[in-house]
Amino acid sequence: MANQKTYYQILGVTPDAEDVVIRAAYKALSQRYHPDKFKGSAKEAEAKMKEINVAYDILSDKQKRKAYDDELKVSGKDKEFSEEQSESDFEDYFSQDDADWNYVIEYFPIIKNYFDRLKKINIAIAFAFRQILLETKKFKEAKIVFSEIRENFLIRYFGQNTEVRKLVDFCIEKEHKNALKEIMTMKKS
């Protein structure tokens, strides 16, 4: 598995992603790389669809996912997230003409604030937040969803030490991505 993307990274989700997020990511990616819609070569679309299907097959099955997570722990890849991801990687997820999302943020403007705060941390968790809200329709509980996603991510990658967490929060607020990477490196050692 050296230098390969994890199945989580292939789908653009974090290892603690809920089933609804995994399903939504799969749906969006399979639409993007569908041979009838993909603007690139048919060979590229076929290869991406194969990769996406394998990732979804493993992550959507509880037993396969548990075995895979155990394998990631042994290899140490369970604490990695893709730093190569950018908003352009999620263009199908975050399209400006998405009527449902635009409707939600029009009537619940605070949700856009939560979304933007999660994007400062990691684009995949912002996507997870968005998908959970759109799938569950729990817009009035957005603050709870935001807090849970944020907390789970920060514990996974930075631990629970309050001093470290203060530093991490400061780095996130000031968008010091290199400092965050350094803290993660120190946590792994």
C-alpha positions as CSV (number, residue, x, y, z in Angstrom):
1,M,0.0,0.0,0.0
2,A,3.1,2.3,0.0
3,N,2.5,5.6,-1.8
4,Q,-1.0,4.5,-2.8
5,K,-4.2,6.4,-2.0
6,T,-6.4,4.7,0.6
7,Y,-9.9,3.9,-0.3
8,Y,-11.0,6.8,1.8
9,Q,-8.8,9.1,-0.2
10,I,-10.1,7.7,-3.5
11,L,-13.6,8.6,-2.5
12,G,-12.5,11.9,-0.9
13,V,-13.8,11.2,2.6
14,T,-12.1,10.8,6.0
15,P,-11.7,7.4,7.7
16,D,-14.5,8.2,10.2
17,A,-17.0,9.1,7.4
18,E,-20.5,8.0,8.0
19,D,-22.2,5.6,5.5
20,V,-24.3,8.4,4.1
21,V,-21.2,10.4,3.2
22,I,-19.5,7.4,1.6
23,R,-22.6,6.7,-0.4
24,A,-22.9,10.3,-1.5
25,A,-19.2,10.5,-2.5
26,Y,-19.6,7.3,-4.5
27,K,-22.7,8.6,-6.2
28,A,-21.1,11.9,-7.1
29,L,-17.8,10.3,-8.4
30,S,-19.6,7.6,-10.4
31,Q,-21.7,10.3,-12.1
32,R,-18.5,12.4,-12.8
33,Y,-16.6,9.5,-14.3
34,H,-19.6,7.8,-16.1
35,P,-18.5,7.0,-19.7
36,D,-21.4,9.0,-21.1
37,K,-20.6,12.2,-19.0
38,F,-16.8,12.1,-18.6
39,K,-15.0,14.6,-20.8
40,G,-11.6,12.8,-20.8
41,S,-10.6,9.6,-22.4
42,A,-12.8,6.5,-22.1
43,K,-9.7,4.6,-20.8
44,E,-9.3,7.1,-18.0
45,A,-13.0,7.0,-17.1
46,E,-12.9,3.2,-17.0
47,A,-9.8,3.1,-14.8
48,K,-11.3,5.7,-12.4
49,M,-14.6,3.9,-12.2
50,K,-12.9,0.6,-11.4
51,E,-10.9,2.3,-8.6
52,I,-14.1,4.0,-7.3
53,N,-16.1,0.8,-7.4
54,V,-13.4,-1.2,-5.5
55,A,-13.2,1.6,-2.8
56,Y,-17.0,1.7,-2.4
57,D,-17.3,-2.1,-2.3
58,I,-14.9,-2.2,0.7
59,L,-16.1,0.9,2.5
60,S,-19.8,0.2,2.1
61,D,-19.6,-3.3,3.7
62,K,-19.2,-3.2,7.5
63,Q,-17.1,-6.3,7.7
64,K,-14.8,-5.5,4.8
65,R,-14.4,-1.9,6.1
66,K,-13.4,-3.2,9.6
67,A,-10.8,-5.5,8.0
68,Y,-9.6,-2.7,5.9
69,D,-9.4,-0.3,8.8
70,D,-7.4,-2.9,10.7
71,E,-5.0,-3.2,7.8
72,L,-4.6,0.6,7.7
73,K,-3.8,0.7,11.4
74,V,-1.0,-1.9,11.0
75,S,0.5,0.1,8.1
76,G,0.1,3.4,9.9
77,K,-2.0,4.9,7.1
78,D,-5.0,5.3,9.4
79,K,-3.8,8.7,10.5
80,E,-3.2,10.0,7.0
81,F,-5.4,12.3,5.0
82,S,-4.8,13.5,1.5
83,E,-3.3,16.9,1.5
84,E,-3.5,17.1,-2.3
85,Q,-7.2,17.6,-2.3
86,S,-8.5,21.0,-3.2
87,E,-11.9,22.4,-4.0
88,S,-11.4,21.6,-7.7
89,D,-11.3,17.9,-6.7
90,F,-14.8,18.3,-5.3
91,E,-16.2,20.5,-8.1
92,D,-19.0,18.0,-8.7
93,Y,-19.9,18.1,-5.0
94,F,-19.7,21.8,-4.5
95,S,-21.1,23.1,-7.8
96,Q,-22.5,26.7,-7.5
97,D,-25.7,25.7,-9.2
98,D,-26.6,23.0,-6.7
99,A,-30.2,24.1,-6.0
100,D,-30.6,22.1,-2.7
101,W,-27.4,23.4,-1.1
102,N,-28.2,27.0,-2.2
103,Y,-31.7,26.7,-0.8
104,V,-30.3,25.4,2.6
105,I,-27.7,28.2,3.0
106,E,-30.3,30.8,1.9
107,Y,-32.6,29.9,4.8
108,F,-29.9,28.8,7.2
109,P,-27.0,31.2,6.6
110,I,-25.0,29.9,9.6
111,I,-24.6,26.6,7.8
112,K,-22.4,28.3,5.2
113,N,-20.2,29.6,8.1
114,Y,-19.9,26.1,9.5
115,F,-19.0,24.8,6.1
116,D,-16.4,27.4,5.5
117,R,-14.8,26.7,8.9
118,L,-14.6,23.0,8.1
119,K,-13.0,23.8,4.7
120,K,-10.2,25.6,6.6
121,I,-9.4,22.3,8.3
122,N,-10.0,19.8,5.5
123,I,-12.1,19.9,2.3
124,A,-13.3,16.3,2.8
125,I,-14.8,17.0,6.2
126,A,-16.6,20.1,4.7
127,F,-18.0,17.7,2.1
128,A,-19.0,15.3,4.7
129,F,-20.9,18.0,6.7
130,R,-22.7,19.1,3.5
131,Q,-23.7,15.6,2.5
132,I,-24.9,14.7,6.0
133,L,-27.1,17.8,6.1
134,L,-28.5,17.3,2.6
135,E,-29.2,13.6,3.2
136,T,-30.6,13.8,6.8
137,K,-32.3,17.3,6.5
138,K,-31.2,18.1,10.0
139,F,-30.6,21.7,9.3
140,K,-31.6,22.9,12.7
141,E,-29.0,20.6,14.2
142,A,-26.2,21.8,12.0
143,K,-24.1,23.1,14.9
144,I,-24.1,19.6,16.5
145,V,-23.2,18.0,13.2
146,F,-20.4,20.6,12.7
147,S,-19.1,20.1,16.2
148,E,-19.1,16.3,16.0
149,I,-17.3,16.2,12.6
150,R,-14.7,18.8,13.6
151,E,-14.0,17.1,17.0
152,N,-13.7,13.6,15.5
153,F,-11.3,14.9,12.9
154,L,-9.1,16.8,15.3
155,I,-9.0,13.9,17.8
156,R,-8.0,11.5,15.1
157,Y,-5.2,13.6,13.7
158,F,-4.0,15.7,16.7
159,G,-5.1,13.8,19.8
160,Q,-6.8,15.2,22.9
161,N,-4.0,17.1,24.6
162,T,-5.5,20.5,25.4
163,E,-2.2,22.4,24.8
164,V,-1.7,20.8,21.4
165,R,-5.4,21.4,20.6
166,K,-5.0,25.2,21.4
167,L,-2.1,25.3,19.0
168,V,-4.0,23.4,16.4
169,D,-7.0,25.7,16.7
170,F,-4.8,28.8,16.4
171,C,-3.1,27.3,13.3
172,I,-6.5,26.5,11.7
173,E,-7.9,30.0,12.4
174,K,-4.8,31.6,10.9
175,E,-4.7,29.0,8.1
176,H,-1.1,27.9,8.9
177,K,-1.3,24.6,7.0
178,N,2.5,24.0,7.1
179,A,2.4,24.3,10.9
180,L,-0.5,21.8,11.1
181,K,1.5,19.4,8.9
182,E,4.5,19.8,11.3
183,I,2.3,19.1,14.4
184,M,0.9,16.0,12.7
185,T,4.5,14.8,11.9
186,M,5.4,15.3,15.6
187,K,2.3,13.4,16.7
188,K,3.3,10.4,14.5
189,S,6.8,10.2,16.0
